[in-house]
Amino acid sequence: MLELGLKTLIAYLLGSLMGALLIGAARGVDIREQGSGTAGGTNALRTQGFWFAAGVVVIDVGKGALAAGWLPGFSIPGVGADAGVPRDWLAAACAAAAIAGHVWPLYHDFRGGKGGATLIGALLVLAPVVVPVAIAAWLLIVVLTGYVGLATMIAAAAVPFALWLLGLQSPALLALTTVTAVFLIWTHRSNIGRMKAGNELRMNRLWLLRPRNRLS
């Protein structure tokens, strides 16, 4: 179990590298003090603009892909492969650890993002066929409601169903996507509260069904 423990730890440390905070440090800003207070791509877009947000997404997606795709096969000197740990479960564990690192980053006072982009990065490696499904679900909800948080939750919940419908019923993959769907709903609990209170921000540029008298 040494390999499993070390690689999940490395994945967590990799996930703790926050795109928003790394790029923000270069610009002298901490987006956790602005907008919604989270270190994710949506808040980066709202507070810093497109190119800042694009860089954030590349880093946050990339670390999920590295954790799920590269790290399980990486040979740690002096550490043999755990014969009792299937490779798909190791990859799922590394992906989950990277997502946890993104939400609770060690290097940034355990105040991170909500995990959606890092999950997409892992899925690009582990199950790329479901990524278009997740993106389509996300876009549909944003267009219909304007709520990015709601779109992320529904897109995450759609992934395990898409795996099942497509016949990709790997127990490790189903476990990963089901647990992370529930986890992402939990990380968006503040968004749920704001939606209930009627003061959640909307992405008006994509929200096509907004009332005409509320254009912004």
C-alpha positions as CSV (number, residue, x, y, z in Angstrom):
1,M,0.0,0.0,0.0
2,L,3.1,2.3,0.0
3,E,2.7,3.1,-3.6
4,L,-1.0,4.0,-3.2
5,G,-0.3,6.2,-0.2
6,L,2.6,8.1,-1.7
7,K,0.9,8.6,-5.1
8,T,-2.3,9.9,-3.5
9,L,-0.2,12.3,-1.4
10,I,1.7,13.5,-4.5
11,A,-1.7,13.9,-6.3
12,Y,-3.0,16.0,-3.4
13,L,0.1,18.2,-3.5
14,L,-0.3,18.6,-7.2
15,G,-3.9,19.5,-6.8
16,S,-2.9,22.1,-4.3
17,L,-1.2,24.1,-7.1
18,M,-4.0,26.6,-7.7
19,G,-4.1,28.2,-11.1
20,A,-5.9,31.3,-9.9
21,L,-3.5,31.8,-7.0
22,L,-0.4,31.1,-9.0
23,I,-1.4,33.5,-11.8
24,G,-2.8,35.9,-9.2
25,A,0.5,36.0,-7.3
26,A,2.2,37.1,-10.5
27,R,-0.3,40.0,-10.8
28,G,-0.4,40.9,-7.2
29,V,-4.0,39.9,-6.6
30,D,-5.8,37.2,-4.6
31,I,-9.2,36.5,-6.2
32,R,-10.4,34.9,-2.9
33,E,-10.7,38.5,-1.7
34,Q,-12.9,39.4,-4.7
35,G,-16.2,38.3,-6.2
36,S,-17.5,35.1,-4.8
37,G,-14.3,34.5,-2.8
38,T,-13.4,31.2,-4.5
39,A,-10.2,30.4,-6.4
40,G,-11.8,29.0,-9.5
41,G,-12.2,29.8,-13.1
42,T,-15.7,31.4,-12.8
43,N,-14.6,33.9,-10.2
44,A,-11.4,34.5,-12.1
45,L,-13.4,35.4,-15.2
46,R,-15.7,37.7,-13.4
47,T,-13.0,39.5,-11.5
48,Q,-9.9,39.4,-13.8
49,G,-11.1,38.8,-17.3
50,F,-10.9,36.1,-20.0
51,W,-7.2,35.5,-20.4
52,F,-6.6,35.3,-16.6
53,A,-9.5,32.8,-16.4
54,A,-8.2,30.8,-19.4
55,G,-4.8,30.4,-17.7
56,V,-6.5,29.3,-14.5
57,V,-8.6,26.6,-16.4
58,V,-5.5,25.3,-18.2
59,I,-3.7,24.8,-14.9
60,D,-6.6,23.3,-13.0
61,V,-7.6,21.0,-15.8
62,G,-4.0,20.0,-16.5
63,K,-3.3,19.0,-12.9
64,G,-6.3,16.7,-12.9
65,A,-5.1,15.1,-16.2
66,L,-1.6,14.6,-14.8
67,A,-2.9,13.1,-11.5
68,A,-5.1,10.6,-13.3
69,G,-3.0,9.9,-16.4
70,W,0.7,10.3,-15.6
71,L,1.1,9.8,-11.8
72,P,-0.3,6.2,-11.6
73,G,2.4,5.0,-14.0
74,F,5.2,7.0,-12.6
75,S,7.9,4.9,-11.0
76,I,8.9,6.2,-7.6
77,P,12.5,5.2,-6.8
78,G,12.7,2.5,-4.2
79,V,8.9,2.0,-4.2
80,G,7.5,-1.0,-6.0
81,A,4.0,-1.3,-7.5
82,D,1.3,-2.4,-5.1
83,A,0.3,-5.8,-6.5
84,G,-3.0,-5.7,-4.6
85,V,-4.1,-2.3,-6.0
86,P,-5.6,-2.4,-9.5
87,R,-4.3,0.3,-11.8
88,D,-7.8,1.7,-12.4
89,W,-8.4,2.1,-8.7
90,L,-5.0,3.8,-8.3
91,A,-5.9,6.3,-11.0
92,A,-9.2,7.0,-9.4
93,A,-7.6,7.5,-6.0
94,C,-5.1,9.9,-7.6
95,A,-7.8,11.9,-9.3
96,A,-9.8,12.1,-6.1
97,A,-6.8,13.3,-4.2
98,A,-6.0,16.0,-6.8
99,I,-9.6,17.3,-6.6
100,A,-9.3,17.3,-2.8
101,G,-6.1,19.3,-3.1
102,H,-7.8,21.8,-5.3
103,V,-10.6,22.3,-2.8
104,W,-8.3,22.3,0.3
105,P,-4.9,23.4,-1.1
106,L,-2.0,22.9,1.3
107,Y,0.0,25.9,0.0
108,H,-2.9,28.4,0.2
109,D,-4.4,28.1,3.7
110,F,-6.7,25.3,2.6
111,R,-8.9,27.8,0.8
112,G,-9.3,26.7,-2.8
113,G,-11.8,26.2,-5.6
114,K,-14.7,23.8,-6.0
115,G,-13.2,21.0,-8.0
116,G,-15.1,21.0,-11.3
117,A,-12.2,21.8,-13.7
118,T,-9.8,19.3,-12.0
119,L,-12.5,16.6,-12.4
120,I,-12.8,17.4,-16.1
121,G,-9.0,17.0,-16.4
122,A,-9.1,13.6,-14.8
123,L,-12.0,12.6,-17.1
124,L,-10.1,13.7,-20.2
125,V,-7.7,10.9,-19.4
126,L,-9.9,8.2,-17.7
127,A,-13.1,8.6,-19.8
128,P,-12.8,11.2,-22.5
129,V,-16.0,10.1,-24.2
130,V,-18.1,11.5,-21.3
131,V,-16.4,14.9,-21.3
132,P,-18.6,16.3,-24.2
133,V,-21.7,15.1,-22.2
134,A,-20.6,17.0,-19.2
135,I,-19.8,20.1,-21.2
136,A,-23.1,20.0,-23.0
137,A,-25.0,19.6,-19.7
138,W,-23.1,22.5,-18.3
139,L,-23.8,24.8,-21.3
140,L,-27.4,23.8,-21.3
141,I,-28.0,24.8,-17.7
142,V,-26.0,28.0,-18.0
143,V,-28.0,29.0,-21.1
144,L,-31.3,28.2,-19.4
145,T,-30.6,29.6,-15.9
146,G,-27.4,31.6,-16.0
147,Y,-26.2,29.8,-12.8
148,V,-22.7,28.5,-13.3
149,G,-22.7,26.6,-9.9
150,L,-25.9,24.8,-10.7
151,A,-24.6,23.9,-14.2
152,T,-21.4,22.5,-12.6
153,M,-23.4,20.4,-10.1
154,I,-25.7,19.0,-12.8
155,A,-22.8,18.3,-15.2
156,A,-21.0,16.4,-12.5
157,A,-24.1,14.4,-11.7
158,A,-24.6,13.6,-15.4
159,V,-21.2,11.9,-15.7
160,P,-21.9,8.6,-13.8
161,F,-25.3,8.3,-15.7
162,A,-23.5,8.8,-19.0
163,L,-20.9,6.1,-18.1
164,W,-23.7,3.7,-17.3
165,L,-25.7,4.5,-20.5
166,L,-22.5,4.1,-22.6
167,G,-21.7,0.8,-20.9
168,L,-18.5,2.0,-19.4
169,Q,-19.2,0.4,-16.1
170,S,-15.8,0.3,-14.5
171,P,-16.4,0.0,-10.8
172,A,-13.4,2.4,-10.1
173,L,-14.7,5.0,-12.6
174,L,-18.3,4.8,-11.4
175,A,-17.1,5.1,-7.8
176,L,-15.0,8.1,-8.6
177,T,-17.6,10.0,-10.6
178,T,-20.4,9.2,-8.2
179,V,-18.4,10.3,-5.1
180,T,-17.1,13.4,-6.9
181,A,-20.6,14.3,-8.0
182,V,-21.8,14.3,-4.4
183,F,-18.7,16.1,-3.4
184,L,-19.1,18.9,-5.9
185,I,-22.7,19.4,-4.7
186,W,-21.3,19.8,-1.2
187,T,-18.6,22.3,-2.4
188,H,-21.3,24.3,-4.0
189,R,-23.5,24.5,-0.9
190,S,-22.9,28.3,-0.7
191,N,-24.2,28.6,-4.2
192,I,-27.3,26.6,-3.3
193,G,-27.9,28.9,-0.4
194,R,-27.5,32.0,-2.6
195,M,-29.9,30.5,-5.2
196,K,-32.5,29.9,-2.5
197,A,-32.1,33.5,-1.3
198,G,-32.3,34.8,-4.8
199,N,-28.9,36.6,-4.8
200,E,-26.7,34.1,-6.7
201,L,-24.8,35.8,-9.6
202,R,-25.7,34.8,-13.1
203,M,-23.6,34.6,-16.2
204,N,-25.7,37.0,-18.2
205,R,-23.6,36.8,-21.4
206,L,-24.6,33.1,-21.8
207,W,-28.1,33.3,-20.1
208,L,-30.4,33.4,-23.1
209,L,-33.7,33.2,-21.3
210,R,-33.2,36.2,-19.0
211,P,-36.0,38.7,-18.8
212,R,-35.4,41.5,-21.3
213,N,-35.7,44.2,-18.6
214,R,-32.8,42.7,-16.6
215,L,-30.1,42.8,-19.2
216,S,-26.6,43.5,-18.0
